[in-house]
Amino acid sequence: MKYRIEHTNTFYYENFVDQSMNHIRLKPRSDECQRVLQYHTEIVPNSMTKEHIDLWGNHVETFFIPEKHEHLTVKTTSTVSIQKSPFIRMIQYSDEMREIFHSELFHSHYLAFLNETPYTFLYKEQISEIVQAVGDSSNPVRFALDLMAYVNQSMFYDTTATQVGTKAYECWPNRAGVCQDFAHVMIGVLRSQGIPARYASGYLYVGEDSALIGDAATHAWVEVMVPGIGWIGLDPTNNVEALEQHIRIGTGRDYADVSPLQGVYRGGSQNLDVKVSVTQIDTKNSVK
């Protein structure tokens, strides 16, 4: 599949602001399943960006605007090709995989994705409630799939239920939130069972007839480390494996590591308007 993504973030400030320093994580990742064909950033007021790769392998662009301004617009345009095949439900959890999973080397290597974080924190009684409902966790592949289905069935997608700073333990009692909250709850439970899990951020292509939800802005899902296989994406918001419709930007321990826009400025309050458009490119008729 090939997609074109247009993502526009516009900040409207209450008063003139100046000395604005910003970091954006909006460039999709390139790996064995996903390839970035084109990427372009437009910033108003005009500013040059400097790119680096962060600790988690994400592209980060930094820019500085010294002059006073009443609004800031960051628009990124990407063309991405994705080719993934579903297979997690066909994985047989072998004795060799079990040996790797319980090894000290495996645990120490993925320690960053086994420790709880502020966003993924759940109370012990919340974890016990969820694990008891999901069932046996001795097979991490089966447990991850069952947990994804349970979180999907237990939580209601509601854009008004939580804020960007809401933690897993805060949204679980109300059983409502957005994709970020679905992902944090699932990650918190997986890590409690010794299963390495990380937060994935990107875009979701829903098409005209799809029942998938979460395409209004950036989307979030979970990646689970399967011994001997690698990172596998699972989307608890939609109860599906993250395949060709999931366009990955970045990964980290939780939302804080992959926040698409971060910045500081001198001035008053702000309002943010976000527009995301993901369209599928007809590869048969496109010019090569």
C-alpha positions as CSV (number, residue, x, y, z in Angstrom):
1,M,0.0,0.0,0.0
2,K,1.1,3.5,-0.7
3,Y,-0.2,6.6,1.2
4,R,0.0,10.4,1.1
5,I,-0.3,12.0,4.5
6,E,-0.9,15.7,5.1
7,H,-0.7,16.8,8.7
8,T,-1.3,20.4,9.7
9,N,-0.9,21.8,13.2
10,T,-1.8,25.5,13.8
11,F,-1.2,27.2,17.1
12,Y,-3.2,30.4,17.8
13,Y,-1.8,32.5,20.6
14,E,-3.8,34.8,22.9
15,N,-1.1,37.5,22.5
16,F,2.0,37.9,20.5
17,V,4.7,35.4,21.5
18,D,8.4,35.3,20.7
19,Q,11.5,33.1,21.2
20,S,9.6,30.0,20.2
21,M,11.7,26.7,20.4
22,N,10.0,23.6,19.1
23,H,10.6,19.9,18.5
24,I,8.4,17.9,16.2
25,R,8.2,14.1,15.6
26,L,6.2,13.8,12.4
27,K,8.5,12.1,10.0
28,P,7.4,8.4,9.4
29,R,9.9,5.7,10.2
30,S,11.7,3.6,7.5
31,D,12.3,-0.1,8.3
32,E,11.9,-3.5,6.7
33,C,8.1,-3.1,6.3
34,Q,7.7,0.7,5.8
35,R,9.5,3.0,3.5
36,V,9.3,6.8,3.4
37,L,9.3,7.9,-0.3
38,Q,8.9,11.6,0.3
39,Y,8.8,14.0,3.3
40,H,8.5,17.7,3.5
41,T,8.0,20.2,6.3
42,E,6.5,23.7,5.9
43,I,6.7,26.2,8.8
44,V,5.0,29.6,9.1
45,P,6.7,31.9,10.2
46,N,9.4,30.5,8.1
47,S,12.1,28.6,9.9
48,M,14.8,26.0,9.1
49,T,14.8,22.7,10.9
50,K,17.6,20.6,12.2
51,E,17.1,16.9,12.4
52,H,18.5,14.3,14.7
53,I,17.6,10.7,15.8
54,D,16.5,10.3,19.4
55,L,17.3,7.5,21.9
56,W,14.3,5.5,20.6
57,G,15.2,5.8,16.9
58,N,12.6,8.5,16.1
59,H,13.2,11.4,13.7
60,V,13.2,14.7,15.6
61,E,13.2,18.1,13.9
62,T,14.1,21.2,15.9
63,F,13.4,24.8,14.9
64,F,13.6,28.3,16.5
65,I,11.5,31.3,15.8
66,P,13.0,34.5,17.3
67,E,10.5,37.1,16.0
68,K,7.1,37.9,17.5
69,H,4.2,35.9,16.0
70,E,0.4,35.4,16.6
71,H,0.2,32.0,15.2
72,L,2.5,29.1,14.2
73,T,1.7,26.6,11.5
74,V,3.6,23.3,11.0
75,K,2.5,21.3,7.9
76,T,4.2,18.0,7.0
77,T,3.5,16.1,3.8
78,S,4.6,12.4,3.5
79,T,4.5,9.6,1.0
80,V,4.9,6.2,2.5
81,S,4.9,2.6,1.2
82,I,3.9,-0.2,3.5
83,Q,4.0,-4.0,3.0
84,K,3.0,-6.2,6.0
85,S,1.5,-9.6,6.2
86,P,-0.6,-10.8,9.2
87,F,0.9,-13.7,11.1
88,I,0.8,-13.2,14.8
89,R,-2.3,-15.4,15.2
90,M,-0.4,-18.2,13.5
91,I,2.6,-18.1,15.8
92,Q,3.2,-21.2,17.8
93,Y,4.8,-20.4,21.1
94,S,7.6,-22.9,21.1
95,D,9.9,-24.2,23.9
96,E,12.8,-22.2,22.3
97,M,10.7,-19.0,22.4
98,R,9.8,-19.7,26.0
99,E,13.4,-20.2,26.9
100,I,14.4,-16.8,25.3
101,F,11.5,-15.1,27.0
102,H,12.5,-16.2,30.5
103,S,16.3,-15.6,30.0
104,E,18.1,-12.9,31.9
105,L,19.6,-11.5,28.6
106,F,16.1,-11.0,27.1
107,H,14.9,-9.3,30.3
108,S,17.9,-6.9,30.6
109,H,17.9,-6.1,26.9
110,Y,14.2,-4.9,27.0
111,L,14.2,-3.5,30.5
112,A,13.2,-0.1,29.3
113,F,10.0,-1.6,27.9
114,L,9.3,-3.7,31.1
115,N,9.4,-0.9,33.6
116,E,6.2,1.1,34.4
117,T,6.1,4.8,33.5
118,P,3.9,7.6,34.7
119,Y,1.5,7.2,31.7
120,T,1.3,3.4,31.9
121,F,1.0,3.1,35.7
122,L,-1.9,1.0,37.0
123,Y,-2.8,0.2,40.6
124,K,-2.1,-3.5,41.6
125,E,-5.9,-4.1,42.1
126,Q,-6.6,-2.7,38.6
127,I,-3.9,-5.1,37.1
128,S,-5.3,-8.0,39.1
129,E,-8.8,-7.3,37.9
130,I,-7.7,-7.2,34.2
131,V,-5.4,-10.2,34.3
132,Q,-8.0,-12.3,36.1
133,A,-10.5,-11.4,33.3
134,V,-8.1,-12.1,30.5
135,G,-6.7,-15.3,31.8
136,D,-3.4,-17.2,31.7
137,S,-0.3,-15.2,30.7
138,S,2.1,-18.0,30.4
139,N,1.9,-17.8,26.6
140,P,2.7,-14.1,26.0
141,V,1.5,-14.2,22.3
142,R,-2.0,-15.5,23.3
143,F,-2.2,-13.3,26.3
144,A,-1.4,-10.1,24.3
145,L,-4.1,-11.0,21.8
146,D,-6.7,-11.7,24.5
147,L,-5.7,-8.6,26.4
148,M,-6.1,-6.5,23.2
149,A,-9.6,-7.8,22.8
150,Y,-10.5,-7.3,26.4
151,V,-9.3,-3.7,26.5
152,N,-11.2,-3.0,23.2
153,Q,-14.4,-4.5,24.6
154,S,-14.1,-2.9,28.0
155,M,-13.3,0.7,27.0
156,F,-15.4,3.2,25.1
157,Y,-13.8,5.5,22.6
158,D,-14.6,9.0,23.8
159,T,-12.6,12.1,22.8
160,T,-14.1,14.1,25.7
161,A,-13.3,11.6,28.4
162,T,-9.6,12.3,28.9
163,Q,-6.9,14.8,28.3
164,V,-3.4,14.5,26.8
165,G,-1.9,14.1,30.3
166,T,-4.4,11.4,31.5
167,K,-2.7,8.3,33.0
168,A,-3.7,4.7,32.6
169,Y,-4.9,4.3,36.2
170,E,-7.1,7.5,35.8
171,C,-8.9,6.4,32.6
172,W,-9.5,2.7,33.5
173,P,-12.2,3.4,36.2
174,N,-14.3,5.2,33.7
175,R,-13.5,2.7,30.9
176,A,-13.3,5.5,28.4
177,G,-10.7,7.4,26.5
178,V,-8.9,7.7,23.1
179,C,-6.3,5.5,21.4
180,Q,-3.6,6.9,23.6
181,D,-5.5,5.7,26.7
182,F,-6.3,2.3,25.2
183,A,-2.6,1.8,24.5
184,H,-1.3,2.9,27.9
185,V,-3.7,0.5,29.7
186,M,-2.7,-2.4,27.5
187,I,1.1,-1.6,27.9
188,G,0.8,-1.3,31.7
189,V,-0.8,-4.8,32.0
190,L,1.7,-6.4,29.5
191,R,4.7,-5.1,31.5
192,S,3.2,-6.3,34.8
193,Q,3.3,-9.8,33.3
194,G,7.0,-9.4,32.2
195,I,6.1,-8.9,28.5
196,P,8.1,-6.1,26.8
197,A,5.7,-3.6,25.3
198,R,6.2,-0.2,23.7
199,Y,4.0,2.7,22.6
200,A,3.7,3.3,18.8
201,S,2.5,6.5,17.3
202,G,1.5,7.2,13.7
203,Y,-1.4,7.5,11.3
204,L,-4.4,5.2,10.6
205,Y,-5.9,4.8,7.1
206,V,-9.6,4.0,7.5
207,G,-10.8,4.2,3.9
208,E,-14.4,4.8,3.0
209,D,-16.0,1.6,4.2
210,S,-13.7,0.7,7.1
211,A,-15.0,0.3,10.7
212,L,-11.7,1.4,12.1
213,I,-11.6,4.5,14.4
214,G,-8.8,6.9,15.4
215,D,-7.9,8.8,12.2
216,A,-8.9,12.3,13.3
217,A,-5.4,13.0,14.4
218,T,-2.3,10.9,15.1
219,H,-3.2,7.3,16.1
220,A,-1.6,5.1,18.8
221,W,-1.2,1.4,19.3
222,V,1.0,-1.1,21.1
223,E,4.0,-3.1,20.0
224,V,4.9,-6.4,21.7
225,M,8.2,-8.1,21.6
226,V,7.7,-11.7,20.6
227,P,10.8,-13.8,21.4
228,G,12.6,-14.8,18.2
229,I,10.2,-12.9,16.0
230,G,10.5,-9.2,16.9
231,W,8.1,-6.3,17.5
232,I,4.5,-7.0,16.6
233,G,1.9,-4.2,16.4
234,L,-1.5,-4.6,18.1
235,D,-4.2,-1.9,18.0
236,P,-6.5,-2.2,21.1
237,T,-8.7,0.7,19.9
238,N,-9.8,-1.4,17.0
239,N,-8.8,-5.0,18.2
240,V,-6.7,-5.6,15.1
241,E,-3.1,-6.3,14.3
242,A,-1.3,-3.2,13.1
243,L,-0.7,-3.9,9.4
244,E,-0.8,-1.9,6.2
245,Q,-3.3,0.6,7.4
246,H,-1.1,1.6,10.3
247,I,1.6,4.2,9.3
248,R,4.3,4.4,12.0
249,I,6.0,7.6,13.0
250,G,7.7,6.6,16.2
251,T,8.0,4.3,19.2
252,G,8.9,4.8,22.9
253,R,8.0,3.8,26.4
254,D,4.8,5.9,26.4
255,Y,3.3,9.0,24.8
256,A,5.9,11.3,26.4
257,D,8.6,9.7,24.2
258,V,6.7,10.2,20.9
259,S,4.8,13.4,21.5
260,P,4.4,14.9,18.0
261,L,4.9,18.5,19.0
262,Q,6.8,19.9,22.0
263,G,7.9,23.5,22.5
264,V,8.4,26.4,24.8
265,Y,7.7,30.1,24.1
266,R,7.4,33.4,25.9
267,G,3.8,34.7,25.8
268,G,0.2,33.9,26.7
269,S,-2.1,30.9,26.3
270,Q,-2.7,29.0,23.0
271,N,-5.2,27.0,21.1
272,L,-4.3,24.2,18.7
273,D,-6.1,23.2,15.6
274,V,-5.1,19.8,14.0
275,K,-6.0,18.5,10.6
276,V,-4.8,15.1,9.3
277,S,-5.5,13.6,5.9
278,V,-4.5,10.1,4.9
279,T,-5.2,9.1,1.3
280,Q,-4.3,5.9,-0.5
281,I,-2.4,6.3,-3.7
282,D,-3.5,4.2,-6.7
283,T,-0.2,2.5,-7.5
284,K,-1.6,1.1,-10.8
285,N,-2.2,4.6,-12.2
286,S,0.6,6.5,-10.5
287,V,3.5,7.6,-12.5
288,K,6.7,5.7,-11.7
